[in-house]
């Protein structure tokens, strides 16, 4: 269908414009018109860290439900993580996921290939045969423990022109922890996860990235030490980027409650870590915001802090949360938010981005003045666990267009 969206402000600024879509690209003309009355239009958001759970765990999320939730969040491209069954460690195993994406996704999904076979850290995956089908290689959910295995992975990825995207976690330092090793853990008798379990592997990997010349991206950083290590590595010319998530920028362990919806990996850290992450966003050390959208069943998230599964959902709330708590509070600008959620991930991962004639029509329309309360029961995602339940936010998605097709329109949720 060809159509025109009328009276939208690009990136929420300037004079209203009309954007026509014809044949999947921006440009042309149409008699079908959607009037948006000075709402904001943004290039489609890109999330490089999403768990869609299929194949293998469709009781948590499906490609259909997950991508529909992504579209409601304003996303037009996401990168799906490899902790699946089967793990995408070969072309054959990856093919099962690609078939599901082809049949069920309502927006662009580009999968990761795993770094190691079965994500077990013992042998490299069939990276050669997967390279043309994946955005990068990651063992997300598990850190690569062996220095030699990570060096070999980086050398192979570099030869293929691909990035290594790392979940950094030193298993020897975990000691049964499940929330941050801080004041809340001590006061409530919980086992803590030390910050070193994250930053120590980052320190190792940065040295390996410098040695091998591999492009390297760090997942969901949460500690002040991680920020500083990456800041210094960038200054030294290491080819590194990183992401953090909305919950690490808005919450710290002082906000913890005795419920599984406050349990994720890495955990909510100290307030000093949160402030360091914000500084890293502001000075460009942190390149992008990713959600680490990780849906689980209600039963898996209803066992309390100690026994609940790690992970929260976030794809439908990321933009309004960051807009409300960082943009409207003048910590960052709206233009900066567009860089973090669209421009920078597109540039680093090689995706199309932008709103101009001739480009693929990938954009989203938001009413920035709409205030509402986050209600998990209204999520499209099958996951409901969010620490932001009941938070008041501004910014409601009205429409998301992906490859010229309407992937989401408010009031027409399926």
Buried (B, 14 or more C-beta within 10 A) or exposed (E): EBBBBBBBBBBBEEEBEEBBBBEBBBBEEEEEEBEBEEBBBBBBBBBBBBBBBBBBBBEBBBBBBBBBBBBBBBBBBBBBBBBBEBBBBBBEBBBBBBEBBEEBBBBBBBBBBBBBBBBEBEEBBBBEEBBEBBBBBBBBBBBBBEEEBBBBBBBBBBEBEBBBBBBBBBEEBBEEBBBBBBBBBEEEEBBBBBBBBBBBBBBBBBBBBBEBEBBBBBBBBBBBBBBBBBBEBBEEEBBBBBBBBBBBBBBBBEBBEEBBBBBBBBBBBBBEBBEBBBBBBBEEBBBBBBBBBBBBBEEBBBEEBBEBBBBBBBBBBBBBBBBBBBBBEEBBBBEBBBBBBBBBBBBBBEBBBBBEEEBBBBBBBBBBEBEEEBEBEEBBBBBBBBBBBEBEBBBBBBBBBBBBEBBBBBEEEE
